[in-house]
Amino acid sequence: AMIKYNEAQSIKSTYEHIVKRLKEERVGFDNQLAAMERTVQAKQRDYEELLLLSGDASHARDVAQQNLHAVRCDYEEKRAGREGDLRERHPFVKIR
């Protein structure tokens, strides 16, 4: 009977030790989970901010492309006008 009692005490001690370690690990896992949740929230805020920046950058690019197109059109128009003036004056220059 004493052997069975000692064996039962040993098994009980082993299980108590296992339970103690699992409780300690649970605290660690809870802390890790909380840290991961904070990280996810921070990443979500970063993502939302990047979406806004992306929209702003896209709009700025579109405006810059419109301005570039307008400037190119103006340049081509003025260049065509200068070429026309030169063609008109070219015969007069040859005469002199």
Backbone as CSV, one residue per row, in Angstrom:
resi,resn,N_x,N_y,N_z,CA_x,CA_y,CA_z,C_x,C_y,C_z
1,ALA,0.825,-1.188,0.000,0.000,0.000,0.000,0.871,1.255,0.000
2,MET,1.976,1.205,0.729,2.866,2.359,0.797,3.499,2.651,-0.564
3,ILE,3.806,1.588,-1.310,4.402,1.767,-2.645,3.402,2.457,-3.558
4,LYS,2.152,2.021,-3.507,1.107,2.645,-4.325,0.914,4.103,-3.928
5,TYR,0.968,4.398,-2.656,0.822,5.768,-2.165,1.968,6.630,-2.700
6,ASN,3.198,6.154,-2.593,4.354,6.907,-3.083,4.278,7.112,-4.599
7,GLU,3.839,6.084,-5.284,3.690,6.187,-6.738,2.624,7.225,-7.093
8,ALA,1.519,7.218,-6.372,0.447,8.189,-6.604,0.945,9.602,-6.296
9,GLN,1.706,9.764,-5.215,2.253,11.070,-4.863,3.213,11.558,-5.970
10,SER,4.002,10.660,-6.497,4.940,11.007,-7.560,4.184,11.463,-8.816
11,ILE,3.151,10.720,-9.173,2.335,11.079,-10.342,1.650,12.418,-10.098
12,LYS,1.110,12.598,-8.888,0.459,13.866,-8.545,1.451,15.024,-8.661
13,SER,2.652,14.832,-8.151,3.686,15.859,-8.212,4.041,16.188,-9.660
14,THR,4.144,15.154,-10.483,4.453,15.363,-11.904,3.365,16.193,-12.572
15,TYR,2.097,15.824,-12.328,0.999,16.568,-12.941,0.914,17.996,-12.409
16,GLU,1.172,18.194,-11.138,1.179,19.553,-10.577,2.274,20.395,-11.229
17,HIS,3.421,19.768,-11.450,4.524,20.479,-12.115,4.130,20.856,-13.544
18,ILE,3.489,19.924,-14.248,3.034,20.189,-15.616,2.016,21.330,-15.623
19,VAL,1.060,21.297,-14.708,0.050,22.352,-14.628,0.705,23.699,-14.344
20,LYS,1.669,23.714,-13.429,2.375,24.957,-13.096,3.069,25.521,-14.328
21,ARG,3.770,24.672,-15.096,4.468,25.139,-16.295,3.495,25.640,-17.351
22,LEU,2.375,24.931,-17.516,1.374,25.376,-18.488,0.792,26.736,-18.108
23,LYS,0.565,26.970,-16.828,0.065,28.278,-16.388,1.084,29.376,-16.660
24,GLU,2.363,29.073,-16.406,3.417,30.056,-16.684,3.512,30.353,-18.179
25,GLU,3.415,29.314,-18.983,3.458,29.508,-20.435,2.250,30.307,-20.914
26,ARG,1.098,30.066,-20.289,-0.109,30.788,-20.675,0.074,32.284,-20.487
27,VAL,0.682,32.662,-19.363,0.943,34.082,-19.120,1.842,34.632,-20.225
28,GLY,2.875,33.870,-20.567,3.781,34.304,-21.645,3.061,34.402,-22.977
29,PHE,2.206,33.429,-23.268,1.463,33.456,-24.529,0.480,34.617,-24.560
30,ASP,-0.144,34.888,-23.413,-1.067,36.028,-23.354,-0.326,37.329,-23.650
31,ASN,0.859,37.461,-23.090,1.660,38.662,-23.355,2.061,38.738,-24.818
32,GLN,2.464,37.612,-25.391,2.830,37.591,-26.809,1.637,37.937,-27.681
33,LEU,0.478,37.387,-27.342,-0.728,37.666,-28.110,-1.088,39.148,-28.041
34,ALA,-1.005,39.730,-26.857,-1.306,41.155,-26.702,-0.336,41.994,-27.524
35,ALA,0.945,41.621,-27.509,1.939,42.359,-28.292,1.650,42.233,-29.783
36,MET,1.273,41.041,-30.204,0.946,40.840,-31.623,-0.289,41.636,-32.024
37,GLU,-1.276,41.693,-31.148,-2.484,42.469,-31.445,-2.149,43.951,-31.574
38,ARG,-1.277,44.459,-30.700,-0.857,45.861,-30.812,-0.115,46.094,-32.120
39,THR,0.725,45.147,-32.493,1.467,45.272,-33.750,0.519,45.293,-34.941
40,VAL,-0.475,44.422,-34.918,-1.447,44.378,-36.016,-2.199,45.707,-36.105
41,GLN,-2.589,46.248,-34.973,-3.297,47.533,-34.985,-2.405,48.640,-35.544
42,ALA,-1.137,48.645,-35.159,-0.207,49.656,-35.664,-0.030,49.499,-37.166
43,LYS,0.093,48.263,-37.624,0.249,48.012,-39.060,-0.997,48.433,-39.824
44,GLN,-2.155,48.234,-39.230,-3.401,48.651,-39.879,-3.436,50.176,-40.024
45,ARG,-3.011,50.880,-38.973,-2.963,52.350,-39.059,-1.960,52.792,-40.126
46,ASP,-0.800,52.130,-40.164,0.198,52.450,-41.188,-0.371,52.228,-42.581
47,TYR,-1.090,51.122,-42.756,-1.683,50.792,-44.054,-2.683,51.866,-44.475
48,GLU,-3.532,52.287,-43.542,-4.517,53.318,-43.858,-3.837,54.632,-44.221
49,GLU,-2.767,54.966,-43.502,-2.023,56.191,-43.810,-1.376,56.092,-45.193
50,LEU,-0.832,54.930,-45.507,-0.220,54.735,-46.822,-1.260,54.813,-47.933
51,LEU,-2.458,54.335,-47.672,-3.522,54.465,-48.670,-3.822,55.933,-48.954
52,LEU,-3.891,56.734,-47.891,-4.133,58.166,-48.077,-2.989,58.814,-48.852
53,LEU,-1.755,58.465,-48.468,-0.597,59.025,-49.176,-0.590,58.603,-50.626
54,SER,-0.972,57.372,-50.889,-1.023,56.869,-52.255,-2.029,57.669,-53.080
55,GLY,-3.180,57.931,-52.485,-4.199,58.735,-53.179,-3.695,60.136,-53.461
56,ASP,-3.045,60.747,-52.465,-2.497,62.087,-52.659,-1.424,62.094,-53.752
57,ALA,-0.555,61.091,-53.721,0.515,61.010,-54.713,-0.058,60.785,-56.109
58,SER,-1.061,59.962,-56.207,-1.696,59.694,-57.499,-2.326,60.970,-58.051
59,HIS,-3.008,61.717,-57.191,-3.608,62.978,-57.624,-2.530,63.969,-58.073
60,ALA,-1.455,64.065,-57.303,-0.365,64.985,-57.659,0.247,64.585,-58.997
61,ARG,0.405,63.281,-59.222,0.941,62.804,-60.507,0.015,63.198,-61.651
62,ASP,-1.288,63.011,-61.463,-2.248,63.351,-62.511,-2.213,64.847,-62.829
63,VAL,-2.139,65.663,-61.784,-2.082,67.116,-61.985,-0.794,67.490,-62.727
64,ALA,0.323,66.878,-62.332,1.597,67.162,-62.986,1.561,66.744,-64.456
65,GLN,0.931,65.607,-64.757,0.829,65.166,-66.149,-0.043,66.107,-66.965
66,GLN,-1.118,66.608,-66.354,-1.972,67.574,-67.052,-1.195,68.862,-67.333
67,ASN,-0.434,69.321,-66.330,0.370,70.531,-66.524,1.420,70.318,-67.605
68,LEU,2.064,69.170,-67.593,3.074,68.859,-68.602,2.453,68.847,-69.991
69,HIS,1.294,68.248,-70.117,0.612,68.216,-71.411,0.279,69.630,-71.882
70,ALA,-0.201,70.453,-70.970,-0.542,71.836,-71.333,0.702,72.603,-71.771
71,VAL,1.799,72.430,-71.052,3.034,73.125,-71.400,3.558,72.628,-72.752
72,ARG,3.498,71.325,-72.985,3.951,70.783,-74.273,3.099,71.311,-75.427
73,CYS,1.795,71.357,-75.221,0.907,71.883,-76.266,1.242,73.345,-76.554
74,ASP,1.431,74.129,-75.501,1.782,75.539,-75.655,3.107,75.680,-76.391
75,TYR,4.080,74.863,-76.018,5.397,74.897,-76.662,5.282,74.555,-78.148
76,GLU,4.566,73.498,-78.447,4.415,73.081,-79.847,3.690,74.161,-80.657
77,GLU,2.703,74.777,-80.045,1.952,75.839,-80.725,2.870,77.025,-81.034
78,LYS,3.673,77.433,-80.052,4.590,78.555,-80.250,5.687,78.200,-81.251
79,ARG,6.174,76.966,-81.186,7.215,76.529,-82.126,6.665,76.538,-83.542
80,ALA,5.445,76.049,-83.717,4.823,76.052,-85.047,4.657,77.492,-85.541
81,GLY,4.283,78.385,-84.617,4.145,79.802,-84.995,5.477,80.402,-85.419
82,ARG,6.542,80.092,-84.684,7.872,80.609,-85.046,8.331,80.045,-86.390
83,GLU,8.076,78.761,-86.612,8.463,78.163,-87.893,7.705,78.803,-89.040
84,GLY,6.424,79.083,-88.792,5.625,79.765,-89.823,6.189,81.146,-90.113
85,ASP,6.550,81.898,-89.083,7.137,83.225,-89.265,8.437,83.133,-90.052
86,LEU,9.269,82.145,-89.711,10.532,81.975,-90.413,10.304,81.629,-91.881
87,ARG,9.331,80.780,-92.167,9.021,80.445,-93.565,8.557,81.666,-94.339
88,GLU,7.773,82.522,-93.667,7.285,83.740,-94.332,8.434,84.705,-94.604
89,ARG,9.387,84.798,-93.673,10.494,85.756,-93.819,11.614,85.223,-94.695
90,HIS,11.685,83.914,-94.857,12.778,83.299,-95.597,12.913,83.875,-97.018
91,PRO,11.814,84.031,-97.776,11.971,84.616,-99.129,12.520,86.050,-99.090
92,PHE,12.123,86.825,-98.094,12.606,88.205,-98.000,14.091,88.258,-97.683
93,VAL,14.538,87.310,-96.879,15.961,87.260,-96.534,16.782,86.887,-97.740
94,LYS,16.290,85.985,-98.594,17.008,85.594,-99.809,17.114,86.746,-100.798
95,ILE,16.085,87.566,-100.844,16.073,88.700,-101.784,17.185,89.680,-101.437
96,ARG,17.413,89.931,-100.192,18.407,90.899,-99.775,19.752,90.312,-100.048
